[in-house]
C-alpha cells in the first residue's frame, strides 16, 4: 500500500473529525484535465470504488488518495510545431519572427497540441494517524510531497504541518552504524547503500547486494564520504531504505508479517492491506525516530494555512 514515506508532524492546535476532513476534500474532488488544461489534481476514493468516501478510517487510521493527471506534450514536439508556424509566417509575410514572438508561438503551439495529447495519471496515498498526530505521504520526492501537503493545508482550516526532524541526522546515524557494523536494537543493516563525497567532485559509491561490514566501506567514510541511502530492516518484518533526508523508500513487508496476517485471519483487500501497513509502520516509526535521537522541535518551519485575502 505504501512504497515511500515522508513524515510530517501535525501541530497540536489542529482538531478535526472524519466528517470535517471528508467535507474539506470534497471541495477539491478530482476532475480530469480539460482539453487545454495541462494538469489537474484532486482527491479520489482511496478504496477505488466510485462514490465511496474520500477518507477511509481503518482502526482509527485515516487514509486518502490524491489523483494527478497531466497532458503529456514533449518539448521537442512543441518546438517543431512552433517552427512550422514561424516558417509559415516568414513565407507568407516575408517577416521572420523574433525571439519574443517565438516564445508566443511556442505557447500557441502548446495550446494546439494539448487537446490531442495523451494523459498520464498518478496516485499519491496519504495517511493521517490522528492519535499520534503524524501525517505520512507516499512520495519519494520533496516536490511531490509539497504538492500534496500544500493542497491539504489550503483545504483544512487550521492545519499546520512540519517535516519531522531528529536530534541526530540520518546521515550521521548511518555513518555511525556502518562504522560500528551494527544497527540499533531491533534494526538490521541490509546489503545496499549509497555514499557521496561532500566536496566539489560529488563522487558517488553504490553497493548493491553486497555485505557492508567491510573495511572498504569504513575507508570511504573515513575519507569523508557520507551515507545518503542505507537499506535496513526492522524486526524481520519490514524492509526499507533510509535516506539522509529521513525519507523511507522501497518499503516492503516481509514473510513474517504475511504469515501472521494469515494466522490472524486478516482478509486480503483494501481493509486488510491498510490494517497491516498502518499497524506495522505505526510500531516501527517510533523506534526508528528513537534510534535517531528522538524528534527535534523547531528545526523546520511549519507549513501554515494560506493567509485569507485582504
C-alpha positions as CSV (number, residue, x, y, z in Angstrom):
1,X,0.0,0.0,0.0
2,X,2.9,2.4,0.8
3,X,6.2,2.4,-1.2
4,X,7.8,5.6,0.1
5,X,7.0,7.7,3.1
6,X,7.7,11.3,4.0
7,X,6.9,12.0,7.7
8,X,5.1,15.2,8.9
9,X,4.2,16.2,12.4
10,X,0.7,17.7,12.9
11,X,0.6,20.8,15.1
12,X,-1.3,20.2,18.4
13,X,-3.8,23.0,17.8
14,X,-5.4,21.3,14.8
15,X,-8.6,19.4,15.8
16,X,-10.7,17.7,13.2
17,X,-13.0,14.7,12.8
18,X,-13.6,12.4,9.9
19,X,-16.6,14.3,8.7
20,X,-14.9,17.6,8.5
21,X,-11.9,16.2,6.7
22,X,-14.3,14.5,4.2
23,X,-16.1,17.8,3.6
24,X,-12.8,19.6,3.1
25,X,-11.6,17.1,0.5
26,X,-15.0,17.1,-1.3
27,X,-14.4,20.7,-2.3
28,X,-11.4,19.5,-4.3
29,X,-12.6,16.2,-5.8
30,X,-10.6,15.1,-8.8
31,X,-11.8,16.3,-12.2
32,X,-9.9,15.1,-15.3
33,X,-7.9,17.7,-17.4
34,X,-9.9,19.9,-19.7
35,X,-9.0,20.0,-23.4
36,X,-6.4,22.8,-22.9
37,X,-5.5,22.1,-19.3
38,X,-2.0,20.8,-18.7
39,X,-2.5,19.4,-15.1
40,X,-5.3,18.6,-12.7
41,X,-5.1,17.4,-9.1
42,X,-7.8,16.3,-6.8
43,X,-9.0,13.7,-4.3
44,X,-10.4,10.3,-5.2
45,X,-11.8,7.4,-3.3
46,X,-8.9,5.6,-1.6
47,X,-10.8,2.3,-1.7
48,X,-11.1,2.6,-5.5
49,X,-14.8,2.3,-5.6
50,X,-16.9,5.0,-7.3
51,X,-19.0,7.2,-4.9
52,X,-17.2,5.8,-1.8
53,X,-15.8,8.0,0.9
54,X,-12.8,10.3,0.2
55,X,-11.5,9.5,3.6
56,X,-11.4,5.9,4.9
57,X,-10.9,5.1,8.5
58,X,-9.3,1.7,9.3
59,X,-8.9,1.0,13.0
60,X,-8.7,4.8,13.6
61,X,-6.2,5.5,10.8
62,X,-7.4,7.9,8.1
63,X,-6.4,7.1,4.5
64,X,-6.8,9.4,1.5
65,X,-5.6,9.4,-2.1
66,X,-4.7,12.3,-4.4
67,X,-5.0,11.8,-8.2
68,X,-2.9,13.9,-10.5
69,X,-3.4,13.9,-14.3
70,X,-1.1,15.6,-16.8
71,X,-1.3,16.1,-20.6
72,X,2.0,15.0,-22.0
73,X,3.3,17.1,-24.8
74,X,7.1,16.6,-25.4
75,X,9.1,19.8,-25.6
76,X,10.6,18.7,-29.0
77,X,7.1,18.4,-30.4
78,X,6.1,21.9,-29.2
79,X,9.3,23.3,-30.7
80,X,8.8,21.6,-34.0
81,X,5.2,22.9,-34.3
82,X,6.3,26.4,-33.3
83,X,8.9,26.3,-36.0
84,X,6.3,25.3,-38.6
85,X,4.2,28.2,-37.7
86,X,7.2,30.6,-37.8
87,X,8.1,29.2,-41.3
88,X,4.6,29.8,-42.5
89,X,4.7,33.4,-41.2
90,X,8.0,34.0,-42.9
91,X,6.8,32.5,-46.2
92,X,3.5,34.5,-46.3
93,X,4.7,37.8,-44.9
94,X,8.4,37.8,-45.6
95,X,9.0,38.6,-41.9
96,X,11.0,36.3,-39.6
97,X,9.5,36.1,-36.1
98,X,11.8,37.5,-33.4
99,X,12.7,35.9,-30.1
100,X,9.7,37.3,-28.2
101,X,7.3,36.2,-30.9
102,X,8.8,32.7,-31.0
103,X,8.0,32.4,-27.3
104,X,4.4,33.3,-28.0
105,X,4.4,30.8,-30.9
106,X,5.5,28.1,-28.6
107,X,2.6,28.9,-26.3
108,X,0.3,28.8,-29.3
109,X,1.7,25.5,-30.4
110,X,1.2,24.0,-26.9
111,X,-2.5,25.1,-26.9
112,X,-3.0,23.5,-30.3
113,X,-1.4,20.2,-29.2
114,X,-2.9,19.8,-25.7
115,X,-6.4,18.7,-26.9
116,X,-4.9,15.7,-28.7
117,X,-2.1,14.9,-26.2
118,X,-2.1,11.7,-24.2
119,X,-2.9,12.0,-20.5
120,X,-0.9,10.3,-17.6
121,X,-2.3,9.8,-14.2
122,X,-0.5,9.1,-10.9
123,X,-1.9,8.4,-7.4
124,X,-0.4,9.5,-4.1
125,X,-1.6,8.0,-0.8
126,X,-1.9,10.0,2.4
127,X,-2.2,8.5,5.9
128,X,-3.1,10.5,9.0
129,X,-2.6,9.0,12.4
130,X,-4.8,11.4,14.4
131,X,-3.9,10.0,17.8
132,X,-0.1,10.1,17.3
133,X,-0.5,13.3,15.2
134,X,1.5,12.1,12.2
135,X,0.8,12.7,8.6
136,X,2.6,10.5,6.1
137,X,2.8,11.0,2.4
138,X,3.6,8.1,0.0
139,X,6.0,10.2,-2.1
140,X,9.7,9.7,-2.9
141,X,10.4,13.3,-3.8
142,X,10.0,16.6,-1.8
143,X,8.3,18.3,-4.7
144,X,5.5,15.7,-4.8
145,X,5.1,15.7,-1.1
146,X,5.0,19.5,-1.1
147,X,2.2,19.4,-3.7
148,X,0.1,17.1,-1.5
149,X,0.7,18.9,1.8
150,X,0.0,22.3,0.2
151,X,-3.4,21.1,-1.0
152,X,-4.2,19.7,2.4
153,X,-3.2,22.8,4.3
154,X,-5.3,25.0,2.0
155,X,-8.3,22.7,2.3
156,X,-8.3,22.1,6.1
157,X,-8.8,25.1,8.4
158,X,-6.1,25.4,11.0
159,X,-4.0,22.5,9.7
160,X,-0.2,23.1,10.2
161,X,2.5,20.6,9.3
162,X,6.2,20.4,9.7
163,X,8.6,17.7,8.4
164,X,9.8,15.6,11.3
165,X,13.4,16.3,12.2
166,X,15.5,14.2,14.6
167,X,18.2,15.2,17.1
168,X,20.7,13.0,15.2
169,X,20.7,13.5,11.4
170,X,20.1,10.3,9.4
171,X,23.5,10.8,7.7
172,X,25.3,10.9,11.0
173,X,23.4,7.9,12.3
174,X,24.0,5.9,9.2
175,X,27.7,6.7,9.4
176,X,28.0,5.5,13.0
177,X,26.1,2.3,12.2
178,X,28.3,1.5,9.2
179,X,31.5,2.3,11.1
180,X,30.3,0.1,14.0
181,X,29.0,-2.6,11.7
182,X,25.7,-2.8,13.7
183,X,22.4,-1.1,13.7
184,X,20.3,-0.1,16.8
185,X,18.4,-2.8,18.6
186,X,15.5,-4.1,16.5
187,X,17.1,-3.0,13.2
188,X,19.5,-4.6,10.8
189,X,21.7,-3.3,8.0
190,X,21.0,-4.9,4.7
191,X,23.1,-5.1,1.5
192,X,22.6,-1.8,-0.2
193,X,23.9,1.7,0.4
194,X,25.0,4.9,-1.3
195,X,27.9,7.1,-0.2
196,X,28.6,10.6,-1.5
197,X,31.5,12.9,-1.1
198,X,30.8,16.4,0.2
199,X,33.5,18.1,-1.9
200,X,33.0,19.7,-5.4
201,X,33.6,16.4,-7.1
202,X,30.4,14.9,-5.6
203,X,31.7,11.4,-6.2
204,X,29.3,8.5,-5.5
205,X,29.9,4.9,-4.5
206,X,27.0,2.5,-4.5
207,X,26.8,-1.0,-3.1
208,X,24.1,-3.4,-4.2
209,X,23.6,-7.0,-2.9
210,X,26.9,-6.5,-1.1
211,X,27.9,-7.1,2.5
212,X,28.6,-3.7,4.1
213,X,30.6,-4.7,7.1
214,X,33.9,-4.4,5.2
215,X,37.0,-2.2,5.6
216,X,36.4,-0.7,2.2
217,X,33.1,1.0,3.3
218,X,34.8,2.2,6.5
219,X,37.6,3.7,4.5
220,X,35.2,5.6,2.3
221,X,33.6,7.0,5.4
222,X,36.9,7.9,6.9
223,X,37.8,9.8,3.7
224,X,34.7,12.0,4.0
225,X,32.0,10.3,2.1
226,X,28.5,10.5,3.7
227,X,25.8,7.8,3.5
228,X,22.8,9.1,1.6
229,X,20.9,5.8,1.5
230,X,21.0,2.7,3.5
231,X,18.9,-0.5,3.2
232,X,17.6,-1.7,6.5
233,X,15.1,-4.0,8.1
234,X,13.1,-3.9,11.3
235,X,12.3,-7.0,13.4
236,X,12.5,-9.1,10.3
237,X,9.1,-7.6,9.4
238,X,9.7,-4.5,7.3
239,X,12.4,-3.8,4.8
240,X,13.1,-0.2,3.8
241,X,15.8,2.2,2.6
242,X,16.6,5.1,4.9
243,X,17.7,8.3,3.2
244,X,19.7,11.3,4.6
245,X,16.6,13.4,4.3
246,X,14.6,11.0,6.5
247,X,12.5,9.6,3.7
248,X,11.7,5.9,3.9
249,X,11.9,4.3,0.4
250,X,11.3,0.8,-1.0
251,X,9.0,-0.2,1.9
252,X,8.2,-3.9,1.8
253,X,6.6,-6.2,4.3
254,X,8.5,-9.4,4.9
255,X,7.3,-13.0,5.2
256,X,6.7,-12.9,9.0
257,X,4.1,-10.2,8.5
258,X,2.3,-12.1,5.8
259,X,2.3,-15.3,7.8
260,X,0.9,-13.6,10.9
261,X,-1.8,-11.9,8.8
262,X,-2.9,-15.3,7.6
263,X,-2.8,-16.7,11.2
264,X,-4.8,-13.7,12.4
265,X,-7.4,-14.2,9.7
266,X,-6.7,-10.8,8.0
267,X,-8.5,-10.8,4.7
268,X,-6.9,-9.6,1.5
269,X,-8.1,-6.3,0.1
270,X,-8.2,-2.7,1.0
271,X,-9.0,-3.1,4.7
272,X,-6.6,-5.9,5.3
273,X,-3.7,-4.1,3.4
274,X,-4.4,-0.9,5.3
275,X,-4.5,-2.7,8.6
276,X,-1.2,-4.4,8.0
277,X,0.5,-1.3,6.7
278,X,-0.6,1.1,9.4
279,X,-0.1,-1.3,12.2
280,X,3.4,-2.4,11.2
281,X,4.7,1.0,10.2
282,X,3.0,2.5,13.2
283,X,5.0,0.3,15.5
284,X,8.3,0.7,13.6
285,X,8.2,4.5,13.2
286,X,8.6,5.5,16.9
287,X,11.5,3.0,17.3
288,X,13.2,4.5,14.2
289,X,12.9,8.0,15.5
290,X,14.2,6.9,18.8
291,X,17.2,5.4,17.1
292,X,17.8,8.8,15.5
293,X,17.9,10.5,18.9
294,X,14.2,11.4,19.1
295,X,12.4,14.3,17.5
296,X,13.9,17.7,17.5
297,X,11.4,20.6,17.6
298,X,11.7,23.9,15.9
299,X,14.3,23.0,13.2
300,X,11.8,23.0,10.3
301,X,9.4,25.9,9.6
302,X,5.8,24.7,9.7
303,X,3.5,24.6,6.6
304,X,0.9,27.1,7.6
305,X,-2.6,27.6,6.2
306,X,-2.7,30.1,3.4
307,X,-3.5,33.7,4.6
308,X,-7.0,34.9,3.9
309,X,-7.2,37.5,1.2
310,X,-7.4,41.1,2.4
